[in-house]
Amino acid sequence: MTGGGHSVAAKRCLALGFDRNESSRRAATWAARDLQPDGKLVFVHACRPLNAPRSPLASLEERERLGRAIVDEFLLGGDATMRDLELVVEIIDRDPVAALIEAAERNDADAIVVGTERHSRLHRAVGVVTGELLKSSTVPVIAVPAGVSLG
C-alpha cells in the first residue's frame, strides 16, 4: 500500500531456461514481450545437463563473466524488448530442472519459461527437461514451441 491507500502491484517475474541456443533465444524474446513494460526476467543457465557431474564453469568469476555476456548479447544485439525490464542472470552449477526450480523460488517467479525444439518421435510431445519441470515445478511451466511467430 502506498501512503494514499493505493496498493502497488508486484512486478511480474519469469524464470527463463537459457542455454544460448535458438529455442532459448526465442523463449527469451517471448518472455520479454510478455513482461512488458516493466517486469523482471531471470535468465537461468544451468552448468550441467541432467544427471551429469560438476561443470568446468565452477569458479564464481567464470559464472559472473558468462552472466554479463548473456545480458550484453541481448542488449547489444538490438532486442529492444529487454531494455525496459529488470534483468537478472543466474549461472547455477546444477542440472536445468533443479536450477530453474531453485531460481524460480528464489526470485518468486510467476512461471518458468523454456524453449522447445523438435525432438525425435520419443520426445516429440514434450522434451526431457520440460517434462521433468512439469512433474516437479510448483509454478506454471510455459513451453515456447519452435514454430511460434514472434513477428
Secondary structure, 3 states (H helix, E strand, C coil): CCCCCCCCCCCCEEEEECCCCHHHHHHHHHHHHHHCCCCEEEEEEECCCCCCCCCCCCCHHHHHHHHHHHHHHHHHCCCHHHCCCEEEEEEECCCHHHHHHHHHHHCCCCEEEEECCCCCHHHCCCCHHHHHHHHHCCCCEEEECCCCCCC
